[in-house]
Amino acid sequence: MTSFLRPPGFPDGLNTGIFLGFHGRFNSGGTDNEENPVVYADPATGAYFHFIEGQQPGIGHLDGLLATRDSLFVADFVSTGDTGNGAGAGVIYQIKSLANPAAPTLSARSVGSQIELNWDRGVLQQAEEVTRSWNDVVDAFSPHRVQPAAPRRFYRTRF
């Protein structure tokens, strides 16, 4: 079984849980492998459903997931369903969101003598002046604390 967090650019209802891929029966594929679905589960509610059912005609043996900002990639080990004679029959499917999510939000609050920046998705960027070039803040994860004594910077998020 493999699992990956949801792509944050997926539409509401598919952007707060996780996708779970089940390998199923090792030597079975296609309609012979009923144990090979991709499930979407929302841990906050306990709800789940088969995003891709097992035993789908035309799908062989789903065996890996990768999530990016707006896509879920699903590796099909052998699209013919014949795991014994399927050399060269692998496929990688891309399921891409067509939703246009709202821009990420960036907020700041005082925490003791520091300023804490929080954002819901995307990359934190900084610049010395608003009109100058913006650079990604390396290894910045939300929340990110900034020392007020540090040189003045402007911050934004890029999605």
N, C-alpha and C positions, 0 to 999 in steps of 0.2 A: 504494500500500500504506500502511495506517495501522497503528500498533501502540500498545498501552498496557499498562502493568503490570497485573498481576492484581488483582482486588479482594481485599484481605487477609481479608475475611470469608468468602471462598469455602472450600469444604471442602478437606481435604488432597488433594493431587494436582492441584489447580487454583489453588493459592495461592502458588506459588513461581516460576512462569514468567511468560510474557507472552502476550497474545492478539494475533494478527496478522490484519488484515483485508486481503484482496486485492481490488482493484477489478475486475480481470478485463478482459473485452472491453468497451470503452466503450459501444458501441451495442447491446449484448446484455444481456438480463436473463432471469430465470427459468430454465427448463430449457435455454435456448440459451447460457447462460454458465457453462461448466464451470470457468472460471478465477476464480471468485468465492467461495471458501470463507472461513471464519474459522478460523484454525489456533491451537491452543494449543501453545506450545513451552517446554520447560524447558532453559534454557542450561546448567544445572549437569550435566544428564545427556545432553543432546543429543536427548532424546526429543521427539516432536511427534505430534499427530494433528489431524484435521479436527474441530473442535468443532461447526461447521456446515458440512456438505458443500456444494460448488457444485452447481448444477442441482437444488436442492430445489423440488419443486412448492409453489406458494403463496408463495415468496420471490422477489422480483424482482431487485434489484440492490443488494446490501449495499455501503455506501459510507462508513462512518464508525463509530468505536468511542469509547466513553468509559467509564472505570472509576471507580466510587465505592467506598466502604468495603465494601458488600455487594451491589453490582449491576454488571452489564455492560450498557451501552446500545448497541444496534446500529441504525444508521440504514439504512433500506431506501429507496434513491433512488426507486424506482418499483415498488411491490408487484405490479403487474399484469405486470411483465416487459416491457412495451412502452415502451421508452425514447423512442420517437418520438411517442407519444400518451398519455403517462402523467401529464399535469399534474394535480396534486392527489391523486395516488395514492401519495404517500410515507408511510412508517410508521416509527415509532421503537419498537423492541422493548426491553423491559426483562427481563433474565435476572437474577433475584434469588436469592441464596443463602438457603436455609432452615436452614442450619447455624447453630448457636449456638457461635461460637468462644470459647475461653477468654479470660479477661480479659488485657489486655496486661501484660507484666512490666516493671517499672522497677527498675533496679539502679544502685548508686552505687559508685564506686571513687576512690581517691586518685591524682591525677596531678600529681606535683610539689607545688606549693602550692595546687592547685585540686582541686575535687571534680567528677568527671565523671559525669553522669547518662546512662544508656542505656535505651532502650525500643524494643520491636519494632514497635509500631504505636500509633495514637491520637495524642492531643494532650497535651502536657505542661501541667499546671496547677500553680499555687502559691497559698499562703495564708499569712497572718501567724500564724494560729492554726488548729488542726485544726477547731475548731468554728465558725470564721468562713467567709465566702464564699470560694469558690475562683474564680480567674481564669485564663484561658488565658495562657500565656507566649507573647507575640508573637514570631514568627519563630524559634521554638525547633525545632531539628532534632537528632535523635540522631546523635552524642553532643553533649551540651550541658554546657558547663563553668560552674561556679559558683564565685565567689570566696568563700573562707571568711570574709573580713573584711566581706562584705556583711551587711546585717541578716538575722537568722535567718528562714528560710522553710521551709514544709513543701511537699513536692512529691508529685504523683500523676499518673497518666495517665487520660484520659477517652477512651473508645472509642465 
